[in-house]
Amino acid sequence: MSFSIYLFNNYLSSSQCNKFLVKDGISSPFFEIKKHPGLFSETRLYVLSLRNKCPEIRTSLSILKNLDHYQYLICTLIPNIADINPYKKLLQKIRFIIIFSFAKFLELLNDNKFDEIDHWNFLSKKLLEKVAEMVNFFRQGTKFDEILNEIKLDDDLFHYLNIDKEIINEALDQFYL
């Protein structure tokens, strides 16, 4: 999946908040994701067979479960944030990156690129840490100006997910200005 303004605008216009995971593969023997048109198709996999092919999948499933929690939380927070509040733009960007991280993981599974799972885990764990930090700043009422030095997302992640962050910033500026 590659980034497109059309996909991004459809995402921004959507008012539905849903978790992606139907079954997380941690508390269930299956890893199952709902279909999200334009983003990813429905996927259901037996976790034990995945673990045999790729032991790192345990870490991946934990990261995915947490990313899913945050993307849903962000989605529920966004409607209550004023369009002029810079947190809204930041949280929208983060949620979109989470969605692309999910899509990349599913692509790796579908293409049997298990040798790339470690790299996905590394970058997605860094994303998860940054997401948790940004959500906590917002929920604690930290002023946006106070976190400007903390906002930097990893350029390697953008490259890995094939996302041009300047295009995302431009799209968000058009949407919220």
N, CA, C and O of each residue as an XYZ file, in Angstrom:
708
protein
N       0.849     -1.168      0.000
C       0.000      0.000      0.000
C       0.896      1.232      0.000
O       1.885      1.297      0.730
N       0.541      2.191     -0.814
C       1.293      3.430     -0.814
C       0.362      4.586     -0.497
O      -0.851      4.509     -0.691
N       0.948      5.632     -0.016
C       0.204      6.799      0.412
C      -0.426      7.498     -0.785
O       0.194      7.624     -1.841
N      -1.657      7.949     -0.612
C      -2.293      8.783     -1.634
C      -3.153      9.825     -0.922
O      -3.692      9.577      0.156
N      -3.269     10.985     -1.545
C      -4.100     12.050     -0.973
C      -5.547     11.592     -0.892
O      -6.243     11.903      0.075
N      -6.011     10.849     -1.907
C      -7.387     10.352     -1.914
C      -7.647      9.473     -0.690
O      -8.634      9.662      0.021
N      -6.761      8.523     -0.454
C      -6.895      7.628      0.693
C      -6.856      8.422      1.992
O      -7.646      8.172      2.903
N      -5.948      9.365      2.073
C      -5.800     10.176      3.267
C      -7.054     11.013      3.526
O      -7.529     11.081      4.660
N      -7.588     11.645      2.491
C      -8.802     12.441      2.649
C      -9.993     11.585      3.055
O     -10.805     12.002      3.881
N     -10.103     10.390      2.479
C     -11.177      9.474      2.887
C     -11.034      9.092      4.354
O     -12.020      9.017      5.086
N      -9.815      8.856      4.767
C      -9.548      8.517      6.162
C      -9.944      9.675      7.078
O     -10.609      9.463      8.092
N      -9.542     10.890      6.729
C      -9.848     12.048      7.560
C     -11.350     12.316      7.634
O     -11.855     12.780      8.656
N     -12.046     12.026      6.562
C     -13.485     12.286      6.510
C     -14.307     11.244      7.251
O     -15.464     11.490      7.593
N     -13.722     10.096      7.496
C     -14.449      9.018      8.169
C     -14.682      9.364      9.635
O     -13.774      9.804     10.340
N     -15.907      9.159     10.073
C     -16.226      9.467     11.466
C     -16.347      8.212     12.324
O     -16.605      8.295     13.524
N     -16.162      7.065     11.708
C     -16.289      5.816     12.455
C     -14.986      5.468     13.169
O     -13.898      5.570     12.603
N     -15.124      5.061     14.408
C     -13.973      4.588     15.175
C     -14.167      3.102     15.425
O     -15.157      2.685     16.026
N     -13.234      2.325     14.969
C     -13.276      0.882     15.164
C     -11.891      0.364     15.501
O     -10.874      0.898     15.057
N     -11.886     -0.673     16.286
C     -10.628     -1.383     16.483
C     -10.422     -2.254     15.246
O     -11.386     -2.732     14.648
N      -9.183     -2.452     14.873
C      -8.867     -3.276     13.720
C      -8.874     -4.758     14.081
O      -9.317     -5.602     13.302
N      -8.375     -5.055     15.273
C      -8.237     -6.453     15.679
C      -9.567     -7.037     16.132
O     -10.257     -6.475     16.983
N      -9.905     -8.165     15.548
C     -11.055     -8.943     16.002
C     -10.545     -9.935     17.045
O     -11.163    -10.124     18.093
N      -9.430    -10.553     16.748
C      -8.732    -11.462     17.658
C      -7.257    -11.063     17.632
O      -6.677    -10.857     16.566
N      -6.660    -10.958     18.822
C      -5.306    -10.411     18.911
C      -4.175    -11.426     18.761
O      -3.018    -11.034     18.606
N      -4.484    -12.716     18.804
C      -3.440    -13.717     18.686
C      -2.651    -13.903     19.962
O      -1.716    -14.703     20.003
N      -3.015    -13.175     21.008
C      -2.360    -13.299     22.305
C      -3.296    -14.043     23.249
O      -2.925    -15.055     23.843
N      -4.503    -13.531     23.377
C      -5.509    -14.187     24.212
C      -6.385    -15.132     23.389
O      -7.356    -15.692     23.898
N      -6.042    -15.300     22.145
C      -6.791    -16.149     21.227
C      -5.792    -16.912     20.353
O      -4.697    -16.414     20.091
N      -6.158    -18.106     19.903
C      -5.243    -18.830     19.015
C      -5.201    -18.248     17.599
O      -4.418    -18.695     16.761
N      -6.052    -17.246     17.339
C      -6.099    -16.649     16.010
C      -5.751    -15.171     16.057
O      -6.023    -14.469     17.030
N      -5.147    -14.735     14.983
C      -4.894    -13.326     14.724
C      -5.862    -12.954     13.608
O      -5.792    -13.492     12.502
N      -6.777    -12.017     13.916
C      -7.801    -11.673     12.935
C      -8.002    -10.159     12.902
O      -8.123     -9.502     13.936
N      -8.035     -9.629     11.679
C      -8.225     -8.205     11.454
C      -9.424     -8.005     10.544
O      -9.627     -8.745      9.581
N     -10.218     -6.982     10.872
C     -11.357     -6.614     10.037
C     -10.884     -6.013      8.720
O      -9.782     -5.473      8.623
N     -11.726     -6.116      7.728
C     -11.458     -5.485      6.439
C     -11.671     -3.974      6.564
O     -12.643     -3.517      7.165
N     -10.751     -3.219      5.990
C     -10.863     -1.770      5.917
C     -10.552     -1.385      4.474
O      -9.388     -1.328      4.078
N     -11.602     -1.119      3.689
C     -11.413     -0.836      2.261
C     -10.360      0.245      2.014
O     -10.345      1.297      2.653
N      -9.493     -0.059      1.067
C      -8.424      0.865      0.723
C      -7.214      0.759      1.615
O      -6.145      1.273      1.283
N      -7.373      0.089      2.761
C      -6.254     -0.035      3.689
C      -5.747     -1.464      3.784
O      -4.577     -1.733      3.515
N      -6.632     -2.382      4.167
C      -6.241     -3.782      4.210
C      -7.474     -4.670      4.190
O      -8.579     -4.254      4.537
N      -7.240     -5.917      3.769
C      -8.336     -6.872      3.673
C      -8.445     -7.679      4.961
O      -7.535     -7.689      5.790
N      -9.571     -8.348      5.104
C      -9.780     -9.191      6.280
C      -8.724    -10.286      6.290
O      -8.433    -10.906      5.267
N      -8.163    -10.504      7.458
C      -7.107    -11.500      7.617
C      -7.391    -12.323      8.864
O      -7.728    -11.780      9.916
N      -7.252    -13.632      8.736
C      -7.412    -14.532      9.883
C      -6.351    -15.616      9.765
O      -6.328    -16.382      8.802
N      -5.477    -15.666     10.759
C      -4.365    -16.613     10.732
C      -4.250    -17.338     12.068
O      -4.507    -16.774     13.132
N      -3.861    -18.583     11.979
C      -3.637    -19.395     13.169
C      -2.247    -19.047     13.713
O      -1.245    -19.209     13.018
N      -2.196    -18.576     14.944
C      -0.963    -18.035     15.515
C       0.122    -19.089     15.702
O       1.297    -18.791     15.485
N      -0.227    -20.290     16.091
C       0.791    -21.318     16.319
C       1.603    -21.583     15.054
O       2.823    -21.732     15.122
N       0.947    -21.642     13.914
C       1.694    -21.862     12.670
C       2.562    -20.643     12.338
O       3.651    -20.787     11.782
N       2.084    -19.460     12.676
C       2.901    -18.257     12.473
C       4.144    -18.283     13.356
O       5.241    -17.952     12.905
N       3.967    -18.675     14.610
C       5.109    -18.723     15.546
C       6.156    -19.722     15.092
O       7.350    -19.512     15.308
N       5.720    -20.809     14.465
C       6.675    -21.796     13.952
C       7.506    -21.214     12.812
O       8.695    -21.507     12.696
N       6.888    -20.398     11.980
C       7.589    -19.782     10.854
C       8.424    -18.586     11.307
O       9.485    -18.302     10.751
N       7.919    -17.890     12.335
C       8.538    -16.626     12.739
C       8.324    -16.399     14.236
O       7.300    -15.842     14.631
N       9.268    -16.816     15.067
C       9.115    -16.647     16.517
C       8.932    -15.188     16.949
O       8.352    -14.928     18.003
N       9.420    -14.237     16.147
C       9.309    -12.814     16.477
C       7.862    -12.325     16.438
O       7.562    -11.209     16.862
N       6.980    -13.166     15.931
C       5.583    -12.777     15.772
C       4.933    -12.477     17.126
O       3.988    -11.691     17.191
N       5.417    -13.079     18.185
C       4.871    -12.799     19.526
C       5.012    -11.316     19.853
O       4.072    -10.675     20.324
N       6.191    -10.793     19.597
C       6.438     -9.376     19.835
C       5.544     -8.533     18.932
O       4.976     -7.535     19.375
N       5.420     -8.929     17.675
C       4.587     -8.200     16.714
C       3.144     -8.110     17.189
O       2.530     -7.046     17.118
N       2.605     -9.221     17.671
C       1.208     -9.240     18.103
C       0.975     -8.327     19.299
O      -0.066     -7.677     19.400
N       1.928     -8.281     20.186
C       1.827     -7.378     21.336
C       1.861     -5.917     20.878
O       1.078     -5.093     21.353
N       2.759     -5.607     19.966
C       2.847     -4.241     19.433
C       1.544     -3.880     18.724
O       1.003     -2.794     18.930
N       1.041     -4.787     17.894
C      -0.206     -4.527     17.165
C      -1.383     -4.294     18.109
O      -2.202     -3.403     17.883
N      -1.459     -5.091     19.155
C      -2.562     -4.931     20.108
C      -2.519     -3.542     20.744
O      -3.553     -2.894     20.903
N      -1.329     -3.095     21.103
C      -1.182     -1.775     21.708
C      -1.408     -0.654     20.698
O      -2.039      0.352     21.024
N      -0.906     -0.814     19.487
C      -1.151      0.191     18.454
C      -2.649      0.298     18.151
O      -3.165      1.395     17.933
N      -3.335     -0.834     18.138
C      -4.775     -0.826     17.890
C      -5.501     -0.081     19.003
O      -6.438      0.674     18.746
N      -5.069     -0.295     20.226
C      -5.661      0.422     21.358
C      -5.509      1.933     21.156
O      -6.466      2.688     21.325
N      -4.302      2.362     20.796
C      -4.046      3.792     20.645
C      -4.747      4.390     19.431
O      -5.236      5.518     19.502
N      -4.806      3.658     18.317
C      -5.485      4.236     17.164
C      -6.958      4.429     17.468
O      -7.559      5.410     17.029
N      -7.543      3.513     18.207
C      -8.955      3.636     18.585
C      -9.138      4.796     19.580
O     -10.057      5.604     19.443
N      -8.272      4.859     20.554
C      -8.333      5.939     21.535
C      -8.199      7.304     20.854
O      -8.969      8.223     21.134
N      -7.225      7.426     19.969
C      -7.027      8.679     19.242
C      -8.263      9.018     18.426
O      -8.703     10.168     18.402
N      -8.818      8.025     17.764
C     -10.017      8.253     16.951
C     -11.165      8.789     17.799
O     -11.924      9.644     17.341
N     -11.300      8.304     19.011
C     -12.384      8.775     19.883
C     -12.089     10.154     20.468
O     -13.019     10.885     20.807
N     -10.827     10.520     20.592
C     -10.446     11.827     21.124
C     -10.592     12.944     20.081
O     -11.008     14.055     20.409
N     -10.255     12.646     18.852
C     -10.156     13.658     17.798
C     -11.422     14.503     17.616
O     -11.299     15.720     17.477
N     -12.625     13.930     17.608
C     -13.810     14.780     17.390
C     -14.012     15.862     18.454
O     -14.686     16.861     18.204
N     -13.437     15.667     19.623
C     -13.607     16.625     20.716
C     -12.484     17.661     20.797
O     -12.445     18.470     21.725
N     -11.580     17.631     19.827
C     -10.460     18.576     19.801
C     -10.749     19.614     18.724
O     -11.111     19.273     17.598
N     -10.588     20.867     19.079
C     -10.819     21.952     18.111
C      -9.850     21.838     16.934
O      -8.692     21.461     17.112
N     -10.323     22.162     15.746
C      -9.493     22.087     14.549
C      -8.249     22.969     14.642
O      -7.236     22.671     14.010
N      -8.310     24.033     15.410
C      -7.154     24.928     15.532
C      -6.138     24.439     16.570
O      -5.040     24.988     16.668
N      -6.496     23.422     17.336
C      -5.587     22.862     18.334
C      -4.540     22.006     17.609
O      -4.913     21.051     16.928
N      -3.236     22.320     17.736
C      -2.202     21.569     17.017
C      -2.140     20.088     17.399
O      -1.618     19.280     16.632
N      -2.657     19.725     18.559
C      -2.695     18.315     18.940
C      -3.563     17.513     17.961
O      -3.266     16.352     17.679
N      -4.624     18.124     17.448
C      -5.520     17.410     16.545
C      -4.763     16.949     15.303
O      -4.884     15.798     14.884
N      -3.995     17.841     14.728
C      -3.206     17.513     13.540
C      -2.173     16.425     13.863
O      -2.000     15.478     13.096
N      -1.494     16.568     14.996
C      -0.493     15.585     15.397
C      -1.123     14.209     15.611
O      -0.599     13.205     15.129
N      -2.231     14.160     16.322
C      -2.873     12.871     16.599
C      -3.426     12.241     15.327
O      -3.382     11.019     15.178
N      -3.942     13.045     14.415
C      -4.412     12.507     13.126
C      -3.240     11.873     12.378
O      -3.363     10.776     11.833
N      -2.117     12.564     12.356
C      -0.936     12.050     11.667
C      -0.490     10.725     12.294
O      -0.199      9.759     11.588
N      -0.441     10.697     13.611
C      -0.012      9.487     14.307
C      -0.958      8.324     14.011
O      -0.511      7.202     13.774
N      -2.251      8.589     14.025
C      -3.208      7.513     13.751
C      -3.039      6.980     12.331
O      -3.109      5.773     12.100
N      -2.819      7.870     11.400
C      -2.620      7.427     10.023
C      -1.357      6.579      9.904
O      -1.348      5.585      9.179
N      -0.306      6.956     10.599
C       0.934      6.174     10.572
C       0.700      4.797     11.199
O       1.235      3.800     10.716
N      -0.087      4.737     12.258
C      -0.430      3.444     12.859
C      -1.137      2.562     11.830
O      -0.833      1.375     11.709
N      -2.070      3.140     11.100
C      -2.798      2.380     10.079
C      -1.832      1.837      9.032
O      -1.945      0.681      8.623
N      -0.889      2.656      8.600
C       0.083      2.188      7.619
C       1.009      1.126      8.200
O       1.456      0.234      7.480
N       1.298      1.214      9.484
C       2.105      0.186     10.126
C       1.362     -1.151     10.129
O       1.954     -2.197      9.863
N       0.065     -1.109     10.431
C      -0.759     -2.321     10.341
C      -0.713     -2.898      8.936
O      -0.498     -4.095      8.748
N      -0.917     -2.031      7.954
C      -0.940     -2.475      6.562
C       0.398     -3.097      6.159
O       0.430     -4.106      5.455
N       1.490     -2.497      6.603
C       2.818     -3.026      6.281
C       3.006     -4.401      6.915
O       3.545     -5.309      6.282
N       2.565     -4.556      8.157
C       2.688     -5.854      8.818
C       1.913     -6.920      8.040
O       2.421     -8.015      7.799
N       0.691     -6.594      7.655
C      -0.122     -7.552      6.892
C       0.517     -7.871      5.545
O       0.456     -9.006      5.073
N       1.117     -6.881      4.941
C       1.829     -7.110      3.673
C       2.974     -8.101      3.878
O       3.170     -9.007      3.069
N       3.724     -7.924      4.960
C       4.830     -8.842      5.256
C       4.319    -10.268      5.443
O       4.913    -11.222      4.941
N       3.207    -10.403      6.172
C       2.633    -11.739      6.381
C       2.153    -12.349      5.074
O       2.455    -13.501      4.763
N       1.404    -11.567      4.316
C       0.841    -12.075      3.064
C       1.908    -12.437      2.043
O       1.719    -13.355      1.246
N       3.029    -11.722      2.061
C       4.123    -11.987      1.127
C       5.168    -12.937      1.705
O       6.210    -13.163      1.089
N       4.892    -13.497      2.892
C       5.818    -14.411      3.580
C       7.213    -13.812      3.743
O       8.216    -14.508      3.582
N       7.271    -12.543      4.057
C       8.545    -11.854      4.289
C       8.854    -11.851      5.790
O       8.986    -10.797      6.412
N       8.963    -13.038      6.340
C       9.178    -13.183      7.779
C      10.538    -12.646      8.218
O      10.725    -12.297      9.383
N      11.481    -12.582      7.288
C      12.799    -12.051      7.619
C      12.761    -10.548      7.898
O      13.710    -10.001      8.460
N      11.678     -9.880      7.513
C      11.549     -8.440      7.757
C      10.754     -8.108      9.019
O      10.622     -6.937      9.377
N      10.228     -9.121      9.690
C       9.390     -8.889     10.876
C      10.187     -8.209     11.991
O       9.660     -7.327     12.669
N      11.422     -8.595     12.188
C      12.256     -7.964     13.229
C      12.387     -6.460     13.007
O      12.297     -5.672     13.948
N      12.600     -6.076     11.758
C      12.734     -4.653     11.443
C      11.406     -3.933     11.674
O      11.379     -2.828     12.217
N      10.310     -4.560     11.262
C       8.986     -3.980     11.524
C       8.793     -3.822     13.032
O       8.341     -2.772     13.490
N       9.133     -4.858     13.809
C       9.000     -4.794     15.270
C       9.797     -3.626     15.842
O       9.299     -2.881     16.685
N      11.023     -3.471     15.383
C      11.892     -2.410     15.883
C      11.277     -1.033     15.635
O      11.161     -0.228     16.559
N      10.885     -0.761     14.397
C      10.336      0.551     14.050
C       8.959      0.766     14.678
O       8.651      1.869     15.129
N       8.139     -0.263     14.711
C       6.786     -0.112     15.257
C       6.804      0.031     16.776
O       5.935      0.687     17.351
N       7.786     -0.578     17.419
C       7.908     -0.395     18.871
C       8.295      1.050     19.184
O       7.796      1.637     20.144
N       9.184      1.620     18.373
C       9.544      3.032     18.551
C       8.322      3.920     18.314
O       8.113      4.904     19.024
N       7.520      3.565     17.313
C       6.291      4.309     17.048
C       5.358      4.206     18.244
O       4.809      5.214     18.689
N       5.174      3.014     18.762
C       4.293      2.792     19.906
C       4.727      3.642     21.102
O       3.890      4.254     21.765
N       6.000      3.679     21.370
C       6.505      4.491     22.482
C       6.190      5.964     22.270
O       5.780      6.655     23.202
N       6.379      6.445     21.044
C       6.119      7.855     20.731
C       4.621      8.146     20.818
O       4.222      9.198     21.317
N       3.797      7.226     20.338
C       2.344      7.392     20.398
C       1.887      7.499     21.851
O       1.124      8.399     22.203
N       2.352      6.588     22.680
C       1.973      6.599     24.097
C       2.380      7.919     24.741
O       1.623      8.503     25.516
N       3.561      8.374     24.417
C       4.060      9.630     24.968
C       3.181     10.813     24.534
O       2.801     11.640     25.363
N       2.862     10.893     23.250
C       2.060     12.011     22.738
C       0.637     11.993     23.300
O       0.100     13.042     23.658
N       0.035     10.831     23.377
C      -1.322     10.721     23.937
C      -1.307     11.130     25.407
O      -2.203     11.835     25.870
N      -0.297     10.690     26.128
C      -0.200     11.068     27.541
C      -0.010     12.570     27.713
O      -0.615     13.173     28.599
N       0.825     13.177     26.876
C       0.988     14.636     26.931
C      -0.364     15.312     26.739
O      -0.728     16.214     27.493
N      -1.107     14.869     25.721
C      -2.402     15.474     25.437
C      -3.366     15.296     26.605
O      -4.003     16.255     27.040
N      -3.472     14.084     27.106
C      -4.431     13.789     28.176
C      -4.080     14.500     29.483
O      -4.965     14.817     30.278
N      -2.799     14.747     29.702
C      -2.380     15.441     30.918
C      -2.514     16.955     30.783
O      -2.287     17.689     31.745
N      -2.881     17.418     29.598
C      -3.056     18.850     29.393
C      -1.772     19.616     29.158
O      -1.738     20.839     29.293
N      -0.706     18.895     28.804
C       0.563     19.557     28.514
C       0.381     20.477     27.317
O      -0.193     20.080     26.303
N       0.868     21.699     27.435
C       0.754     22.642     26.326
C       1.586     22.152     25.148
O       2.692     21.641     25.320
N       1.039     22.316     23.965
C       1.698     21.827     22.748
C       3.094     22.417     22.591
O       4.024     21.717     22.189
N       3.244     23.696     22.904
C       4.551     24.358     22.776
C       5.617     23.688     23.651
O       6.805     23.735     23.331
N       5.194     23.075     24.739
C       6.137     22.437     25.658
C       6.666     21.103     25.130
O       7.680     20.607     25.621
N       5.998     20.521     24.143
C       6.423     19.199     23.652
C       7.042     19.255     22.259
O       7.352     18.211     21.685
N       7.225     20.439     21.711
C       7.718     20.560     20.339
C       8.992     19.751     20.095
O       9.149     19.172     19.019
N       9.883     19.698     21.045
C      11.122     18.942     20.878
C      10.911     17.431     20.979
O      11.782     16.656     20.585
N       9.773     17.013     21.498
C       9.476     15.593     21.688
C       8.740     14.971     20.498
O       8.624     13.748     20.414
N       8.248     15.797     19.588
C       7.338     15.334     18.544
C       8.009     14.539     17.432
O       7.333     13.750     16.771
N       9.254     14.703     17.203
C       9.923     14.115     16.048
C       9.676     12.609     15.940
O      10.033     11.824     16.819
N       9.049     12.247     14.821
C       8.850     10.833     14.508
C      10.023     10.363     13.660
O      10.599     11.145     12.904
N      10.374      9.109     13.782
C      11.530      8.521     13.128
C      11.404      8.577     11.598
O      10.452      8.043     11.029
N      12.371      9.227     10.939
C      12.374      9.303      9.475
C      12.470      7.914      8.841
O      11.923      7.684      7.763
N      13.167      6.988      9.511
C      13.273      5.628      8.989
C      11.895      4.972      8.887
O      11.635      4.197      7.966
N      11.024      5.286      9.830
C       9.671      4.734      9.809
C       8.907      5.246      8.597
O       8.247      4.463      7.913
N       8.984      6.536      8.319
C       8.312      7.103      7.142
C       8.819      6.442      5.864
O       8.040      6.081      4.982
N      10.122      6.295      5.784
C      10.714      5.664      4.604
C      10.259      4.207      4.487
O       9.864      3.759      3.411
N      10.317      3.488      5.577
C       9.937      2.071      5.581
C       8.479      1.875      5.180
O       8.149      0.924      4.472
N       7.607      2.771      5.632
C       6.181      2.671      5.329
C       5.821      3.338      3.997
O       4.663      3.331      3.580
N       6.827      3.911      3.343
C       6.631      4.561      2.047
C       5.660      5.735      2.155
O       4.749      5.886      1.341
N       5.875      6.560      3.178
C       5.033      7.729      3.423
C       5.898      8.986      3.308
O       6.965      9.072      3.916
N       5.439      9.931      2.544
C       6.104     11.229      2.447
C       5.477     12.143      3.494
O       4.331     12.567      3.342
N       6.216     12.445      4.548
C       5.628     13.215      5.650
C       5.270     14.629      5.242
O       4.364     15.224      5.826
N       5.957     15.185      4.252
C       5.610     16.530      3.781
C       4.225     16.527      3.139
O       3.455     17.470      3.325
N       3.907     15.488      2.396
C       2.584     15.393      1.761
C       1.502     15.241      2.824
O       0.430     15.835      2.711
N       1.780     14.447      3.858
C       0.815     14.313      4.956
C       0.611     15.660      5.641
O      -0.522     16.054      5.915
N       1.698     16.362      5.917
C       1.581     17.669      6.557
C       0.773     18.641      5.699
O      -0.071     19.377      6.213
N       1.032     18.641      4.397
C       0.279     19.515      3.496
C      -1.205     19.149      3.493
O      -2.061     20.033      3.525
N      -1.509     17.861      3.455
C      -2.913     17.420      3.458
C      -3.600     17.822      4.763
O      -4.742     18.281      4.750
N      -2.915     17.651      5.872
C      -3.496     18.045      7.158
C      -3.678     19.557      7.238
O      -4.676     20.037      7.776
N      -2.708     20.314      6.699
C      -2.847     21.769      6.696
C      -4.067     22.201      5.891
O      -4.789     23.115      6.291
N      -4.294     21.550      4.767
C      -5.466     21.887      3.947
C      -6.768     21.493      4.638
O      -7.778     22.188      4.523
N      -6.736     20.392      5.345
C      -7.939     19.901      6.004
C      -8.315     20.757      7.191
O      -9.499     20.970      7.452
N      -7.328     21.251      7.915
C      -7.589     21.986      9.154
C      -7.413     23.480      9.059
O      -7.525     24.160     10.079
N      -7.142     24.033      7.881
C      -7.017     25.496      7.757
C      -8.196     26.084      7.040
O      -8.258     27.298      6.847
